[in-house]
Amino acid sequence: MQYRRVERLERPGTYREQGARLDIALRPAQFADEARPASILTIATGSNNIESLRDSSGKDVPIVRLEPLLIGSIFPIHGEDRIVVTPQEVPPLLPAALKAVEDRNFDTHHGVDPAGIARALWVDLRAGQIEQGGSTLTQQLVKSYFLDSRQTLGRKLREAAMAIALETHFSKADLMNAYINEIFLGQDGDRAIHGFGLASQFYFGKPLAELDLSDVSLLVAIVRGPSYYDPRRHPDRARLRRDLVLKLMAERNIIQPADAQAAAKKPLGVTAKPSGTYYPAYLDFVRRTLRRDYRNEDLTGEGLRIYTSLEPRVQDEAEHALEHELERLDHAHKYPDAKLEGAVVVTSPQSGDVIAIVGSRNVGYDGFNRALDARRPFGSLVKPFIYLTALESGRYNAATIVQDEPVSIKLVNGKVWQPDNFTHQTYGPVPLVRALAESLNLATVHVGMDIGLAKISQTLQRFGLPRAPAEVPSMLLGAIDVTPMEAAQMYNGLANGGFKTPLRAVRAVISADGKTIRAFPLQVTPVASPETIYQLDRMMEQVMDRGTGKPAHAVLPPNLVVAGKSGTSSDLRDNWFAGFSGSHLAIVWVGYDDNMPTGFTGSSGALPVWARLMASLGTTSWNAPMPESLAQAWIDFPTGFQVDASCTADATPIAVPAGTQLPMKPGCGAQQSNALESIVKRAGEWLRDIMH
């Protein structure tokens, strides 16, 4: 939040540290549901925790919200971004500095200043470099807002004429405020930084009203050439120009010489990277949501405040995980002319809030948003919905034996479809939980054909697939094109107990005067019974413990319980992983844009991204309560026979309908264990009798 440490709390955006106590001058904030004035907060800390929160009167405060982070703007054209500030939000020093450096006669000229042009030319000739410009602030405003940057006589004449016209229709105060909100001050990837309000956040990470003399001088210095004087790329140039601005301000009695000298000794003070980072993929989702209800003119011209569900730390971790793992995978595959691409969607399953979206490995740039627009084969991510449909039929449970054996299906065109397992092996009779955990294709096809393609299609649409899939046998192995966002919508219902909650990025829209004009309430529709979802989720837990998701445990925190499913399309072209904990659902897709084979499976391509991300979030374990109509049973994972939990290393817990009778594994069933316990008990009683 870029609060600054000080000795005395004099204004919002500062804090002081006194031993185990922090005093914070909170900034005023507008939330979706209330406005909070600037206030003082005292935090008392212990060895590793917060012990109390108190206001300025010493009264306990139960909870405190920091002001919302600015993540971007809905801007109209050409990638221009800005934060519009009112005259009351502008420090008086800023317009004074602009006049002193850029337009000394601003208050008296009528749009064009011939004397200023002559003076600037003389100063620049003597200095041997450009130190002053001849254009007035009004001309610069015209150039920035209305015209292009071509240096032609015709354009300069139009610029002068339009500047004079503006001066006749608007007051000097209006023109100065327009200039402060419009002038170009930097570039952040494809996003153009316009106006001092956004520039203050971009360079310093704090509101314009909190800038000190050194900060204001640097921004005024950047006006002359945002690229040439970029303080991050060219700090020495920027510092020389800032110090010149300070000198000119002192010479024109705007500040005291001593203050100018003190400010010149300060470092530039810019953040290491742009603050209030722009998240183009997430904002793309926000725009699409809003355009269902608002015209573009409303979004760009009404001063609306959009409150979203983005969690910046989760977003940063998702970006880092994708970038890091794609670099590693590129190096491992050694395709010098090809770069893997990817997408990540993270949700909060219970609320349906989308809290992070990554649409490309180039996370800061606008472009093709793979999270929303890359429609790729679903692969084995479809299998949980097949097994869910089987559980719903009442004829299957997690221990039901299914056949993993060759299958041939005659298609309507006369051809014969003969799928195969990824390993090119068959495993014979296996329990349903193993078929899902090890992603056995042949067993899945047998189950799917038994249940029926139409019912599986209905299940997929219930959970959010936006269109009916082609009801052909290959759909059972994921021959269904989906986007990562659509996959997240479908898996969200598996992660939250069987409810369809439309994924949302926008929580509220607030007008310029602070009134709520649109709320986006939580919408919940049951799409599956808690009993069947719980059984499936326990099976997906075994995907992580014994199946294709097992490598994730080398990265995840010990004892973290998660459930998930890997997915790989034909010829290893698409790598997927979908998985959830108690508080987060994450979908990862990895592949090439030209559909080239990756050489990786979902477990070796997408899973490492997912695991790295989930390990970084401090997430909670999946721990849904078991419905009363179900009971836990232990089975032998390879065979599906019921066993005692301590009898074999392959003992696996599953959930089945209460009263389900499962065949016992000879020599390892619960009955044998109970008999052994009885013998041991009787032997103990006999020994006690002898000793007495």
C-alpha positions in Angstrom: 0.0 0.0 0.0 3.1 2.2 0.0 2.5 3.8 3.5 5.6 5.7 4.5 7.4 5.4 7.8 7.7 8.7 9.7 8.6 10.0 13.1 5.3 12.0 13.5 1.9 11.2 12.0 1.1 14.3 10.1 -1.0 13.1 7.2 -2.7 10.0 5.8 -0.6 7.3 4.2 2.0 7.3 7.0 2.9 5.2 10.0 5.3 5.1 12.9 6.8 2.2 14.7 7.3 2.2 18.5 8.5 -1.1 19.7 5.7 -3.6 19.4 3.2 -0.8 18.5 2.3 0.6 15.1 0.4 3.9 14.7 -1.1 4.2 11.3 -2.7 7.3 9.6 -5.2 5.5 7.5 -6.1 7.1 4.2 -9.8 8.0 3.5 -11.4 5.2 1.5 -14.5 4.6 -0.5 -15.6 1.0 -0.3 -18.5 -0.7 -2.1 -20.7 -0.4 1.0 -19.4 2.6 2.9 -17.1 5.6 2.9 -14.4 5.8 5.6 -12.8 9.0 6.6 -9.1 9.4 7.3 -8.4 8.0 10.8 -5.7 6.8 13.2 -5.3 3.1 13.9 -3.0 1.6 16.6 -1.9 -2.0 16.3 -0.3 -3.8 19.3 1.6 -6.9 18.4 2.9 -9.9 20.3 5.7 -12.3 19.4 4.0 -13.5 16.3 0.5 -12.1 16.2 -1.7 -9.0 16.5 -3.0 -8.5 20.0 -5.2 -5.5 19.5 -6.6 -2.9 17.2 -7.6 0.5 18.6 -8.8 3.8 17.2 -7.5 7.2 18.2 -9.6 7.3 21.4 -8.2 3.9 22.5 -11.4 2.0 21.8 -11.1 -1.6 20.5 -11.8 -2.0 16.8 -12.9 -5.5 15.7 -11.8 -5.3 12.1 -10.1 -2.9 9.8 -10.1 -2.7 6.0 -7.3 -1.1 4.1 -8.3 0.9 1.2 -8.9 -1.0 -2.1 -6.0 -1.3 -4.4 -6.3 0.4 -7.8 -5.8 -2.3 -10.5 -6.6 -0.4 -13.7 -9.2 1.7 -15.5 -11.8 1.0 -18.2 -10.3 3.4 -20.7 -11.8 4.3 -24.1 -9.1 4.1 -26.8 -5.5 3.4 -27.7 -4.7 1.7 -24.3 -4.8 5.1 -22.5 -5.2 4.8 -18.7 -5.7 7.5 -16.2 -7.1 8.3 -12.7 -9.2 11.5 -12.9 -8.5 13.8 -10.0 -10.5 16.8 -8.9 -8.8 20.2 -8.1 -9.3 19.5 -4.4 -7.1 16.3 -4.8 -4.3 18.2 -6.4 -1.5 19.6 -4.2 -1.2 23.3 -4.8 2.5 22.9 -5.5 1.8 21.0 -8.7 0.0 23.7 -10.8 2.6 26.2 -9.5 5.5 24.0 -10.6 3.9 23.4 -14.1 3.5 27.1 -14.6 7.1 27.8 -13.5 8.7 25.2 -15.7 6.3 24.7 -18.7 4.3 27.9 -19.1 5.3 31.1 -17.1 2.6 33.2 -18.7 -0.2 30.6 -18.4 -2.4 33.0 -16.4 -2.2 35.8 -18.9 -1.8 34.4 -22.4 -4.7 33.4 -24.7 -3.6 29.9 -25.7 -0.4 30.8 -27.6 2.6 32.7 -26.1 5.0 34.2 -28.7 7.1 35.7 -25.9 7.4 32.3 -24.3 8.5 30.7 -27.6 11.2 33.3 -28.1 12.4 33.0 -24.5 12.5 29.2 -24.7 14.5 29.3 -27.9 17.0 31.6 -26.4 17.4 29.5 -23.2 17.8 26.3 -25.2 20.4 27.8 -27.5 22.5 29.1 -24.6 22.2 25.7 -22.8 23.0 23.7 -25.9 20.0 21.4 -25.0 16.3 21.6 -24.6 15.5 23.0 -21.1 12.3 24.9 -21.9 9.5 24.3 -24.3 7.7 27.0 -26.3 4.3 25.4 -26.3 1.9 26.6 -23.7 0.1 24.1 -21.4 -3.0 24.6 -23.5 -1.1 23.7 -26.6 0.3 20.6 -24.9 -3.2 19.7 -23.8 -4.5 20.0 -27.4 -1.6 17.9 -28.7 -2.2 15.2 -26.2 -5.9 15.0 -26.4 -6.8 15.9 -30.0 -3.8 15.6 -32.3 -1.0 13.3 -33.2 2.7 13.9 -32.6 3.8 14.7 -36.2 6.0 17.8 -36.3 4.5 19.5 -39.4 3.5 23.1 -40.0 -0.1 22.2 -40.6 -0.4 20.3 -37.3 1.3 23.1 -35.4 -1.1 25.7 -36.9 -4.1 23.5 -36.0 -2.7 23.1 -32.5 -2.4 26.9 -32.1 -5.9 27.5 -33.4 -7.5 24.9 -31.1 -5.6 26.2 -28.1 -7.0 29.7 -28.7 -10.5 28.2 -29.1 -10.2 26.3 -25.8 -9.0 29.5 -24.0 -12.1 31.3 -25.2 -14.5 28.6 -23.9 -13.0 27.4 -20.7 -11.5 29.0 -17.5 -7.8 28.7 -16.7 -8.7 26.5 -13.7 -10.6 24.1 -16.0 -7.7 24.0 -18.5 -5.2 23.4 -15.7 -7.3 20.5 -14.3 -7.8 19.0 -17.7 -4.0 19.2 -18.3 -3.2 17.5 -15.0 -5.6 14.7 -15.9 -4.6 14.3 -19.6 -0.9 14.8 -20.1 1.1 11.7 -21.1 3.6 10.6 -18.4 4.8 7.1 -19.1 4.3 3.7 -20.6 3.5 0.4 -18.9 3.7 -2.3 -21.6 0.7 -1.6 -23.8 -0.8 0.8 -21.3 -0.2 4.5 -21.7 0.0 6.4 -18.4 -2.0 9.7 -18.7 -2.4 12.3 -16.0 -0.7 13.0 -12.7 -3.2 11.0 -10.7 -2.2 7.7 -12.3 1.5 8.7 -12.7 1.6 9.2 -8.9 0.5 5.7 -8.4 2.6 4.3 -11.2 5.9 5.8 -10.0 5.4 6.2 -6.2 2.5 3.9 -5.3 0.6 6.6 -3.5 -2.2 9.2 -4.1 -1.3 12.5 -5.7 -2.3 14.4 -2.6 0.5 12.6 -0.6 3.4 13.7 -2.9 6.1 15.8 -1.4 8.2 18.5 -3.1 10.8 16.0 -4.5 8.0 13.8 -5.9 6.1 16.6 -7.5 9.3 17.9 -9.0 10.1 14.6 -10.6 6.7 14.2 -12.2 7.0 17.7 -13.6 10.4 16.8 -14.9 9.0 13.7 -16.7 6.6 15.9 -18.7 9.4 17.1 -20.9 10.1 13.5 -22.1 8.5 10.5 -20.4 10.8 8.0 -22.2 13.9 10.1 -22.1 13.5 10.9 -18.4 12.0 7.6 -17.3 13.3 7.4 -13.7 13.4 3.6 -13.7 15.4 3.3 -16.9 17.4 6.5 -16.8 17.6 7.6 -13.2 20.6 9.9 -13.7 18.8 11.9 -16.4 15.6 12.0 -14.4 17.5 13.3 -11.3 19.3 16.1 -13.3 15.9 17.2 -14.7 14.2 17.0 -11.3 17.0 19.2 -9.8 16.5 21.7 -12.6 12.8 21.9 -11.9 13.6 22.5 -8.2 16.1 25.3 -9.2 13.5 27.0 -11.4 10.9 26.8 -8.7 13.2 28.4 -6.2 14.2 31.1 -8.7 10.6 32.0 -9.2 9.9 32.2 -5.5 7.5 29.2 -5.5 9.7 27.4 -2.9 12.5 28.5 -0.6 16.0 27.8 -1.9 16.7 25.8 1.3 13.7 23.5 0.5 15.0 23.1 -3.0 18.4 22.1 -1.8 17.0 19.6 0.7 14.7 18.0 -1.9 17.6 17.7 -4.4 19.4 15.6 -1.8 16.6 13.0 -1.7 16.6 9.9 -3.8 14.1 9.7 -6.6 11.8 7.6 -4.5 10.2 5.6 -7.2 9.1 2.0 -6.5 11.2 -0.8 -7.9 8.4 -1.7 -10.3 5.2 0.0 -11.4 2.9 0.2 -8.4 -0.8 -0.7 -8.8 0.2 -3.2 -11.4 -2.1 -3.5 -14.4 -3.7 -6.9 -14.8 -4.9 -7.0 -18.4 -6.4 -10.5 -18.4 -8.4 -9.9 -15.3 -9.6 -6.5 -16.5 -10.7 -8.1 -19.7 -13.0 -10.4 -17.7 -14.3 -7.3 -15.8 -15.0 -5.4 -19.0 -16.9 -8.4 -20.5 -19.0 -8.6 -17.3 -19.8 -4.9 -17.3 -20.7 -4.7 -21.0 -23.7 -6.8 -20.4 -25.2 -3.9 -18.5 -23.4 -0.7 -19.5 -22.5 1.1 -22.7 -18.9 1.9 -23.4 -19.6 5.6 -23.0 -20.9 5.0 -19.4 -17.9 3.0 -18.5 -15.4 5.6 -19.7 -17.2 8.8 -19.0 -19.4 8.5 -15.9 -16.7 8.3 -13.2 -17.9 4.9 -12.0 -15.9 2.9 -9.4 -15.8 -0.8 -10.1 -15.2 -3.1 -7.1 -13.8 -6.5 -8.0 -13.0 -9.7 -6.3 -9.3 -9.8 -7.4 -6.8 -10.8 -4.7 -3.5 -9.2 -5.8 -1.3 -11.6 -3.8 -3.0 -14.6 -5.4 -2.7 -12.9 -8.8 1.0 -12.3 -8.3 1.6 -15.9 -7.2 -0.3 -17.2 -10.2 1.7 -15.1 -12.6 5.0 -16.2 -11.0 4.1 -19.9 -10.9 3.1 -19.8 -14.6 6.2 -17.8 -15.7 8.6 -19.9 -13.7 7.3 -23.3 -14.8 6.9 -22.4 -18.5 10.6 -21.3 -18.5 11.6 -24.6 -17.0 9.4 -26.6 -19.4 10.8 -24.7 -22.4 14.3 -25.5 -21.3 13.4 -29.2 -20.7 11.9 -29.6 -24.2 14.5 -27.5 -26.0 12.4 -26.1 -28.8 14.4 -23.0 -29.6 11.8 -21.4 -31.9 8.7 -22.2 -29.8 7.5 -20.9 -26.5 4.9 -22.7 -24.4 1.9 -20.7 -23.4 -0.5 -21.0 -20.5 -3.5 -19.8 -18.6 -4.5 -19.9 -14.9 -7.9 -19.2 -13.3 -8.3 -19.1 -9.5 -11.6 -18.9 -7.7 -13.0 -18.9 -4.2 -15.4 -21.9 -4.7 -18.0 -21.0 -2.1 -18.6 -17.5 -3.4 -17.8 -18.0 -7.0 -15.4 -15.0 -6.9 -12.7 -15.1 -9.5 -9.7 -14.0 -7.6 -7.0 -14.3 -10.2 -6.7 -14.7 -14.0 -3.5 -15.1 -16.0 -4.1 -15.1 -19.8 -0.5 -15.4 -21.1 3.0 -15.8 -20.0 3.5 -12.1 -20.8 1.3 -11.2 -17.9 1.5 -7.4 -18.2 0.5 -7.1 -21.8 -2.9 -6.9 -23.5 -3.4 -9.5 -26.2 -5.0 -12.9 -26.7 -6.5 -13.8 -23.4 -6.2 -17.6 -23.3 -8.0 -17.9 -20.0 -11.2 -16.6 -21.7 -10.7 -17.3 -25.4 -8.4 -20.4 -25.9 -10.9 -23.1 -26.6 -9.0 -26.4 -26.3 -9.9 -30.1 -25.9 -10.9 -30.9 -22.3 -9.0 -34.1 -22.1 -9.3 -36.2 -19.0 -10.7 -33.3 -17.1 -14.1 -34.6 -18.3 -13.8 -37.8 -16.4 -15.0 -36.6 -12.9 -18.3 -35.7 -14.6 -18.6 -39.1 -16.1 -18.0 -40.8 -12.7 -20.4 -38.3 -11.0 -23.1 -39.3 -13.4 -22.4 -43.0 -12.7 -22.7 -42.3 -8.9 -26.0 -40.5 -9.5 -27.4 -43.6 -11.2 -27.3 -45.5 -8.0 -25.6 -48.5 -9.7 -22.0 -47.4 -8.9 -20.0 -46.5 -5.9 -16.3 -45.8 -5.4 -15.6 -49.6 -4.8 -17.7 -50.8 -7.8 -15.6 -53.1 -10.0 -15.3 -51.9 -13.6 -13.5 -53.5 -16.5 -10.4 -51.9 -17.9 -10.2 -53.9 -21.1 -10.1 -53.2 -24.9 -13.2 -51.8 -26.4 -14.4 -51.3 -30.0 -17.3 -49.1 -30.8 -18.8 -48.8 -34.3 -19.5 -45.2 -35.2 -22.4 -43.9 -37.3 -20.0 -43.4 -40.2 -19.2 -47.0 -40.2 -15.7 -46.6 -38.7 -14.6 -48.4 -35.5 -13.3 -46.4 -32.6 -10.7 -48.3 -30.5 -9.3 -46.1 -27.7 -6.3 -47.0 -25.6 -4.8 -46.3 -22.2 -2.0 -43.8 -22.0 0.3 -46.6 -20.9 -0.9 -48.9 -23.8 -1.6 -51.5 -21.1 -4.9 -52.9 -19.7 -5.5 -53.5 -16.0 -8.6 -55.8 -15.9 -11.1 -55.4 -13.1 -10.4 -52.3 -11.0 -12.5 -50.3 -8.5 -14.1 -47.1 -9.7 -11.8 -45.0 -7.5 -8.7 -46.5 -9.1 -10.0 -46.0 -12.6 -10.4 -42.2 -11.8 -7.2 -41.8 -9.8 -5.1 -43.4 -12.5 -7.1 -41.9 -15.3 -7.8 -45.2 -17.1 -9.3 -44.5 -20.5 -10.7 -48.0 -21.2 -12.5 -48.3 -17.8 -13.9 -44.8 -18.3 -15.3 -45.6 -21.7 -17.0 -48.8 -20.4 -18.6 -46.7 -17.6 -19.6 -43.9 -19.9 -21.2 -46.1 -22.5 -23.1 -48.0 -19.8 -24.4 -44.7 -18.3 -25.2 -43.1 -21.6 -23.8 -40.2 -23.5 -27.0 -38.2 -23.2 -26.9 -38.3 -19.4 -23.3 -37.3 -19.3 -23.9 -34.4 -21.7 -26.7 -33.2 -19.4 -24.3 -33.4 -16.4 -21.7 -31.3 -18.2 -24.3 -28.6 -19.1 -25.7 -28.6 -15.5 -22.3 -27.7 -14.2 -21.8 -24.9 -16.7 -20.7 -26.2 -20.1 -22.3 -23.4 -22.2 -23.3 -25.6 -25.2 -24.3 -29.2 -25.7 -21.3 -31.3 -26.8 -21.5 -33.7 -29.7 -22.7 -36.9 -28.3 -20.1 -39.2 -29.7 -18.0 -41.8 -27.8 -14.8 -39.6 -28.0 -16.5 -37.1 -25.7 -15.8 -39.6 -22.9 -12.1 -38.9 -23.3 -12.5 -35.2 -23.5 -13.1 -34.4 -27.2 -14.9 -31.3 -26.0 -13.5 -27.8 -26.5 -13.6 -25.6 -23.5 -11.8 -22.4 -22.2 -10.0 -22.4 -18.9 -12.7 -20.1 -17.5 -15.4 -22.6 -18.6 -13.4 -25.4 -16.9 -13.3 -23.3 -13.8 -17.0 -22.8 -13.8 -17.6 -26.5 -14.1 -15.1 -27.5 -11.5 -16.4 -24.9 -9.1 -19.5 -27.0 -8.6 -17.4 -30.0 -7.7 -15.4 -27.9 -5.2 -18.4 -26.2 -3.4 -20.6 -29.2 -2.6 -22.6 -29.4 -5.8 -23.8 -25.8 -6.4 -23.6 -23.8 -9.6 -22.4 -20.4 -8.7 -21.8 -18.2 -11.7 -18.2 -17.0 -11.6 -18.0 -13.3 -11.0 -15.3 -10.6 -11.0 -17.4 -7.6 -10.2 -19.0 -7.2 -6.7 -20.5 -3.7 -7.1 -20.6 -0.6 -9.3 -20.5 2.7 -7.4 -21.4 6.1 -8.9 -19.1 9.1 -8.8 -21.0 10.4 -5.7 -20.6 7.1 -3.8 -24.0 5.6 -4.4 -24.4 1.9 -5.3 -25.9 1.7 -8.7 -25.5 -2.0 -9.3 -24.7 -4.9 -7.0 -23.8 -8.4 -8.1 -25.2 -10.7 -5.4 -24.3 -14.3 -5.0 -26.4 -16.7 -7.1 -26.6 -20.3 -6.0 -28.3 -23.2 -7.9 -28.0 -26.8 -6.7 -26.9 -29.0 -9.6 -26.0 -32.3 -7.7 -26.7 -33.9 -4.4 -24.2 -33.4 -1.5 -24.0 -37.1 -1.2 -22.8 -37.8 -4.7 -20.5 -34.8 -4.8 -18.9 -35.9 -1.5 -18.3 -39.4 -2.8 -16.7 -38.0 -6.0 -14.6 -35.5 -4.1 -13.2 -38.3 -1.9 -12.3 -40.2 -5.1 -10.6 -37.0 -6.5 -8.6 -36.9 -3.2 -7.2 -40.3 -4.2 -6.1 -38.8 -7.5 -3.7 -36.7 -5.5 -2.7 -39.4 -3.0 -2.3 -42.4 -5.3 -2.9 -41.3 -8.9 -1.8 -38.8 -11.5 -1.7 -35.9 -9.1 0.6 -37.6 -6.6 3.8 -35.6 -7.7 2.2 -32.4 -6.3 2.8 -33.6 -2.7 6.5 -33.0 -3.2 5.7 -29.3 -3.4 2.6 -28.9 -1.3 2.7 -28.3 2.5 2.7 -31.6 4.5 -0.8 -32.8 5.5 -2.6 -30.4 3.1 -5.7 -32.2 1.8 -6.5 -31.4 -1.8 -8.5 -33.0 -4.6 -7.9 -32.7 -8.3 -7.7 -34.2 -11.8 -5.1 -34.0 -14.6 -6.0 -33.8 -18.2 -4.1 -34.4 -21.5 -5.5 -34.2 -25.0 -4.5 -36.5 -27.8 -0.9 -36.4 -28.9 0.0 -34.5 -25.8 -1.2 -31.2 -27.3 -2.9 -29.8 -24.2 -1.9 -30.1 -20.6 -4.6 -29.5 -17.9 -4.8 -29.6 -14.2 -7.8 -28.7 -12.1 -7.8 -29.0 -8.3 -9.1 -27.5 -5.2 -8.4 -27.2 -1.5 -10.9 -26.0 1.2 -10.6 -22.4 0.1 -9.2 -22.2 -3.5 -9.9 -23.8 -6.9 -7.2 -23.4 -9.6 -7.4 -24.4 -13.2 -4.2 -24.5 -15.3 -3.8 -25.0 -19.0 -0.4 -25.3 -20.8 0.2 -25.8 -24.5 1.3 -24.2 -27.8 -0.8 -21.7 -29.7 -0.3 -23.5 -32.9 -1.5 -26.8 -31.4 1.9 -28.5 -31.6 2.5 -31.5 -29.3 4.0 -30.4 -26.1 5.7 -33.6 -25.1 4.2 -33.3 -21.6 1.2 -34.8 -19.9 -1.1 -32.8 -17.6 0.9 -34.3 -14.6 4.2 -33.1 -16.0 3.1 -29.9 -17.7 0.2 -28.2 -15.9 0.5 -29.9 -12.5 3.8 -28.3 -11.5 2.2 -24.8 -12.2 -0.8 -25.8 -10.0 1.3 -27.2 -7.2 3.6 -24.2 -7.1 0.7 -21.9 -7.0 -1.3 -23.8 -4.3 1.8 -24.2 -2.1 2.3 -20.4 -2.1 -1.3 -19.5 -1.0 -1.4 -20.7 2.6 -4.6 -22.4 1.6 -6.8 -24.6 3.9 -7.3 -28.4 3.5 -10.4 -29.8 1.8 -12.4 -31.1 4.7 -16.1 -31.2 3.8 -18.4 -32.9 6.4 -19.6 -36.4 5.4 -23.4 -36.5 4.8 -25.2 -38.7 7.3 -26.4 -41.0 4.6 -22.8 -42.0 3.8 -20.3 -44.1 5.6 -16.5 -44.5 5.3 -15.0 -47.8 4.2 -11.5 -49.0 3.6 -10.7 -50.9 0.4 -7.7 -52.4 -1.2 -6.8 -49.8 -3.9 -5.7 -52.3 -6.6 -8.7 -54.7 -6.2 -11.5 -52.9 -4.5 -12.0 -55.5 -1.7 -12.8 -54.2 1.7 -9.9 -54.3 4.2 -8.9 -53.2 7.6 -7.2 -49.9 7.6 -4.0 -51.3 9.1 -3.9 -54.5 7.1 -2.2 -53.3 3.9 -0.3 -50.3 2.6 -2.8 -50.2 -0.2 -5.7 -49.6 2.2 -7.6 -46.6 0.8 -10.5 -44.7 2.5 -13.7 -44.1 0.4 -17.2 -42.9 1.0 -20.1 -45.2 0.1 -23.8 -45.1 0.9 -24.5 -46.3 4.4 -25.3 -50.0 4.5 -23.3 -50.9 1.4 -21.9 -54.4 1.7 -18.4 -54.8 0.1 -16.6 -58.1 -0.5 -13.8 -58.7 2.0 -10.3 -59.3 1.0 -9.3 -62.8 2.2 -7.1 -62.6 5.3 -7.3 -58.8 5.4 -10.9 -58.0 6.1 -12.3 -56.3 9.1 -13.8 -59.6 10.4 -10.3 -61.2 10.6 -9.0 -58.2 12.3 -11.8 -58.2 14.8 -11.2 -61.9 15.5 -7.5 -61.2 16.1 -8.4 -58.4 18.5 -10.7 -60.8 20.3 -7.9 -63.4 20.7 -5.4 -60.8 21.9 -8.0 -59.6 24.4 -8.7 -63.1 25.7 -4.9 -63.8 26.0 -4.5 -60.6 28.0 -7.3 -61.6 30.4 -5.7 -65.1 30.8 -2.3 -63.6 31.7 -3.9 -61.3 34.3 -5.6 -64.3 35.9 -2.3 -66.2 36.1 -0.5 -63.3 37.7 -3.3 -62.9 40.3 
